[in-house]
Amino acid sequence: MRQAEESTAESALPEELVALLTGHFNVTVDAGELSGRTTFESLDLDSLSLMELVVAAEEEYGIVLPENALDLRPSSTLGEAARAFEHAR
């Protein structure tokens, strides 16, 4: 399982997640600089922002994120969120 976590951390992030971060949350980092190891905290996103992210993703893309998506914390990584997006498809 650790290997799967590392591969998600290294692989490309879902474009929907990147679009939400750069569009909806106005993250001012170049999309190419975002990786699976980037934390929400480093992007200045707090717990409330993460709840908004889940709601925005579900509304904008018509997906239902799994319960573990609600467990995201500011110290969580984009790779962890990417896994939630994978399971929502």
C-alpha positions as CSV (number, residue, x, y, z in Angstrom):
1,M,0.0,0.0,0.0
2,R,2.9,2.4,0.7
3,Q,4.0,1.9,-2.9
4,A,0.6,2.9,-4.2
5,E,0.7,6.1,-2.0
6,E,4.2,6.9,-3.4
7,S,3.1,6.4,-7.0
8,T,0.1,8.7,-6.5
9,A,2.4,11.3,-4.9
10,E,4.6,11.2,-8.0
11,S,1.9,10.9,-10.7
12,A,0.0,13.7,-12.3
13,L,-2.8,15.2,-10.3
14,P,-6.3,15.0,-11.7
15,E,-7.0,18.1,-13.8
16,E,-10.3,18.7,-12.0
17,L,-8.4,19.0,-8.7
18,V,-5.9,21.4,-10.2
19,A,-8.7,23.4,-11.9
20,L,-10.5,23.8,-8.5
21,L,-7.4,24.9,-6.7
22,T,-6.3,27.4,-9.3
23,G,-9.7,28.6,-10.3
24,H,-12.1,28.4,-7.4
25,F,-9.5,28.9,-4.6
26,N,-7.2,31.3,-6.6
27,V,-4.1,29.3,-5.7
28,T,-1.4,31.4,-7.3
29,V,1.1,28.6,-7.8
30,D,1.9,27.4,-11.3
31,A,0.0,24.2,-12.0
32,G,3.3,22.5,-12.9
33,E,4.6,23.3,-9.4
34,L,1.8,21.3,-7.7
35,S,2.6,17.7,-6.9
36,G,1.2,14.9,-4.9
37,R,3.4,15.9,-2.0
38,T,2.2,19.5,-1.9
39,T,0.1,20.0,1.3
40,F,-3.0,22.1,1.5
41,E,-1.4,24.0,4.3
42,S,1.5,25.1,2.0
43,L,-1.2,26.6,-0.3
44,D,-2.8,28.5,2.6
45,L,-5.9,26.4,2.6
46,D,-7.5,25.7,6.0
47,S,-10.1,23.1,7.2
48,L,-13.0,25.3,6.0
49,S,-11.4,25.6,2.5
50,L,-11.1,21.8,2.3
51,M,-14.8,21.4,3.0
52,E,-15.5,24.0,0.3
53,L,-13.2,22.0,-2.0
54,V,-15.3,18.8,-1.4
55,V,-18.6,20.6,-2.0
56,A,-17.3,22.5,-5.1
57,A,-15.9,19.2,-6.6
58,E,-19.2,17.4,-6.1
59,E,-21.2,20.2,-7.6
60,E,-19.0,21.2,-10.5
61,Y,-18.1,17.7,-11.7
62,G,-21.1,15.8,-10.6
63,I,-19.1,13.3,-8.5
64,V,-19.6,12.0,-5.0
65,L,-16.3,12.0,-3.1
66,P,-15.9,9.1,-0.7
67,E,-16.2,9.6,3.1
68,N,-12.4,9.7,3.5
69,A,-12.4,12.9,1.5
70,L,-14.0,14.5,4.5
71,D,-11.0,13.5,6.6
72,L,-8.7,15.8,4.7
73,R,-6.8,18.2,6.9
74,P,-4.5,21.2,6.1
75,S,-1.6,18.8,6.5
76,S,-3.0,16.4,4.0
77,T,-1.3,16.2,0.6
78,L,-2.7,16.8,-2.9
79,G,-1.9,13.1,-3.5
80,E,-4.3,12.1,-0.8
81,A,-7.0,14.3,-2.4
82,A,-6.2,12.8,-5.8
83,R,-6.9,9.3,-4.5
84,A,-10.3,10.6,-3.3
85,F,-11.0,11.9,-6.9
86,E,-9.9,8.5,-8.3
87,H,-12.4,6.7,-6.2
88,A,-15.2,9.1,-7.1
89,R,-15.2,8.2,-10.8
